[in-house]
């Protein structure tokens, strides 16, 4: 209540409202899954983080500051989560089939950003895809498409 009141006053006063990402915000859920991909193999590469930042800006049409706030919120959310269901359940409610497939593709894009796909990353995407109701066939196709696009770019 207080937050909405301060937002209203800031809006009237002509101030800018900083982007807030609620726990049930699909952008936060997707970003947390992407953070999990980056951290799952224990090596947080600069390439993966740079790719993650670009994805957040482009895919969610965010400016650099808002994308950074989303990333910080996603890191915190990922650190406190006990399973993937916390994220995938939000995405299942908010997205259609194509949107969920796009999240799986983004997970592969982040995973391949450092040059390859580890077994931990592949397993994580497989588990998330299952929870997102993305078929094995679609997941394999998405992995191949992303892998092929990275081979062309190199």
Secondary structure as GFF3:
##gff-version 3
##sequence-region A 1 154
A	DSSP	alpha_helix	2	12	.	.	.	ID=ss1
A	DSSP	alpha_helix	26	39	.	.	.	ID=ss2
A	DSSP	alpha_helix	46	59	.	.	.	ID=ss3
A	DSSP	alpha_helix	64	80	.	.	.	ID=ss4
A	DSSP	alpha_helix	85	94	.	.	.	ID=ss5
A	DSSP	alpha_helix	97	112	.	.	.	ID=ss6
A	DSSP	alpha_helix	119	131	.	.	.	ID=ss7
A	DSSP	alpha_helix	136	153	.	.	.	ID=ss8
###
